[in-house]
Amino acid sequence: MILTTTERVSVDDPSLAHFLYALMSAFPIFFLPTLVGLFINLGQRTSCAGEMISSHLRWQRHSIIGFMLMVGIGLSLTPIWLSSLVYSIAIIWFCHRIVKGWLNLTDGASV
């Protein structure tokens, strides 16, 4: 089958999304891999072709930004017990988002 330049092929290659989930799961290492994943994700924002990969990239962006907001809120709180509670909730929520997104990507489903 020969494709012309006017025909578009919409192939969902999940390898980039798997790589970004792996970077997200390395967040305990000074949060640096997660930030690298966010920058890669933002760079791929317009160039992704498939609907499934688009939903996963959006899910990852929202997860990372939400986690950073919760960590920022935790940093701004002065009682140690309250900031520890916010950090714990943020870590549990972020881990849940990573696992749920990665399992859906493995199943070939959108998030």
MARLO-979082 format. One record per residue: x, y, z of N, C-alpha, C in turn. Coordinates in steps of 0.05 Angstrom, whole numbers, padded with zeros to 5 digits, always signed. Last residue first. Example, Ala and Ser with C-alpha at 12.3 -4.5 7.8 and 13.67 -1.06 7.14 Angstrom:
+00257-00045+00142+00273-00021+00143+00258+00001+00157+00264-00114+00156+00246-00090+00156+00264-00066+00156
//
This chain:
-00142+00157+00576-00147+00163+00605-00169+00183+00606-00151+00104+00529-00147+00132+00536-00153+00136+00566-00117+00040+00525-00141+00057+00530-00133+00086+00535-00080+00001+00524-00087+00014+00499-00111+00032+00501-00060-00021+00569-00084-00033+00558-00092-00021+00531-00018+00015+00578-00012-00013+00572-00035-00028+00560-00049+00060+00591-00032+00060+00567-00025+00032+00559-00072+00042+00639-00089+00048+00616-00073+00049+00590-00025+00039+00670-00040+00015+00664-00059+00019+00641-00010+00093+00670+00008+00074+00658-00007+00048+00652-00053+00117+00698-00046+00125+00670-00030+00104+00656-00050+00091+00748-00074+00090+00732-00068+00096+00703+00003+00105+00765-00005+00077+00761-00029+00074+00743+00000+00161+00766+00020+00148+00750+00011+00119+00744-00042+00171+00802-00044+00180+00775-00024+00166+00756-00020+00148+00849-00045+00137+00838-00048+00145+00808+00023+00183+00857+00028+00154+00851+00004+00141+00839-00007+00229+00868+00011+00228+00845+00017+00200+00837-00032+00215+00916-00048+00222+00893-00031+00220+00867+00012+00205+00950-00007+00184+00944-00023+00190+00919+00035+00257+00949+00050+00234+00939+00032+00211+00933-00006+00289+00971+00004+00294+00944+00019+00270+00933-00011+00267+01022-00034+00266+01004-00024+00270+00975+00040+00280+01042+00031+00252+01040+00008+00249+01021+00039+00336+01040+00058+00321+01024+00050+00292+01020-00003+00346+01077-00006+00354+01049+00014+00339+01031+00022+00326+01123-00003+00314+01113-00008+00321+01084+00065+00360+01127+00070+00332+01123+00045+00318+01113+00038+00408+01138+00052+00406+01113+00059+00376+01107+00017+00394+01188-00001+00400+01166+00013+00398+01139+00062+00386+01220+00043+00364+01216+00024+00369+01193+00086+00436+01218+00100+00413+01206+00080+00390+01201+00056+00497+01202+00056+00474+01220+00067+00449+01206+00062+00529+01153+00082+00530+01175+00080+00507+01194+00058+00521+01083+00046+00517+01110+00067+00516+01131+00086+00524+01036+00077+00549+01048+00064+00546+01075+00096+00471+01022+00118+00488+01030+00109+00514+01044+00044+00454+01008+00058+00442+01031+00081+00459+01041+00038+00484+00961+00021+00490+00984+00033+00478+01010+00078+00459+00931+00080+00488+00937+00062+00496+00960+00055+00409+00927+00080+00412+00941+00085+00441+00948+00010+00422+00896+00006+00411+00923+00032+00413+00939+00035+00440+00849+00018+00458+00864+00014+00448+00893+00060+00393+00832+00076+00416+00839+00060+00436+00855+00014+00361+00822+00033+00353+00843+00051+00377+00852-00008+00390+00779-00023+00387+00804-00005+00379+00828+00033+00382+00742+00026+00409+00751+00011+00408+00777+00030+00326+00736+00055+00339+00745+00049+00367+00756-00023+00318+00718-00013+00305+00742+00012+00319+00753-00026+00348+00671-00043+00355+00694-00033+00343+00719+00012+00318+00640+00015+00347+00646-00001+00355+00670-00013+00268+00639+00013+00271+00651+00018+00300+00659-00060+00279+00611-00061+00268+00637-00035+00272+00652-00037+00295+00561-00053+00314+00577-00055+00305+00606-00015+00246+00546+00002+00269+00550-00012+00291+00566-00062+00215+00543-00042+00209+00562-00023+00232+00567-00089+00240+00500-00102+00239+00527-00081+00233+00549-00052+00232+00459-00059+00259+00468-00071+00259+00495-00055+00177+00454-00030+00189+00464-00035+00217+00473-00108+00173+00433-00100+00160+00458-00075+00172+00470-00106+00203+00385-00123+00212+00407-00115+00199+00434-00043+00216+00352-00066+00199+00360-00081+00210+00384-00002+00254+00344-00022+00249+00324-00047+00234+00334+00035+00308+00370+00025+00281+00373+00000+00277+00356+00053+00360+00368+00061+00342+00347+00050+00314+00349+00039+00391+00411+00026+00397+00385+00033+00375+00364+00069+00368+00454+00041+00375+00456+00027+00378+00429+00121+00358+00460+00106+00340+00443+00077+00347+00441+00138+00396+00497+00149+00397+00470+00133+00380+00450+00113+00378+00543+00104+00404+00531+00115+00407+00503+00143+00331+00550+00114+00329+00545+00104+00355+00532+00193+00351+00562+00189+00335+00538+00160+00334+00530+00179+00377+00610+00189+00393+00587+00187+00377+00561+00163+00333+00641+00144+00355+00635+00153+00371+00611+00211+00304+00644+00187+00292+00631+00167+00313+00624+00240+00340+00675+00249+00334+00648+00226+00322+00632+00209+00336+00722+00210+00362+00707+00220+00358+00679+00220+00283+00735+00192+00291+00730+00191+00318+00714+00274+00283+00746+00264+00268+00723+00235+00276+00715+00274+00319+00793+00286+00327+00768+00276+00310+00744+00259+00305+00843+00238+00315+00826+00248+00323+00798+00297+00278+00873+00299+00307+00871+00279+00320+00851+00273+00224+00863+00301+00232+00858+00301+00262+00852+00218+00214+00866+00233+00218+00891+00262+00227+00888+00201+00208+00811+00199+00234+00824+00214+00236+00851+00200+00167+00775+00226+00172+00788+00225+00198+00803+00153+00168+00748+00155+00150+00771+00181+00153+00786+00163+00202+00706+00146+00211+00728+00149+00194+00752+00195+00169+00674+00207+00193+00686+00190+00203+00709+00155+00132+00660+00178+00123+00675+00193+00147+00688+00121+00165+00631+00111+00153+00656+00135+00143+00673+00155+00175+00588+00147+00197+00605+00136+00187+00632+00159+00123+00566+00183+00136+00575+00176+00159+00595+00105+00116+00550+00117+00098+00570+00142+00111+00582+00102+00157+00512+00086+00159+00536+00096+00140+00558+00138+00137+00473+00143+00162+00487+00127+00165+00512+00111+00089+00458+00137+00088+00470+00144+00114+00485+00061+00085+00432+00062+00091+00461+00089+00092+00473+00039+00110+00375+00063+00097+00385+00066+00104+00415-00014+00108+00337-00008+00114+00365+00016+00098+00374-00019+00137+00275-00009+00113+00289-00002+00122+00318-00049+00158+00224-00052+00163+00252-00044+00138+00268-00029+00184+00166-00029+00160+00181-00029+00167+00210-00061+00218+00114-00048+00219+00140-00050+00192+00154-00052+00235+00047-00063+00216+00066-00047+00217+00092-00022+00268+00016-00047+00279+00027-00060+00261+00047+00020+00240-00002+00026+00260+00018+00000+00272+00030-00001+00171-00006+00007+00196-00017+00011+00216+00005+00023+00106+00006+00008+00129+00016+00018+00154+00002+00014+00042-00019+00030+00066-00022+00012+00090-00013+00017-00023+00000+00000+00000+00000+00018+00025+00000
//
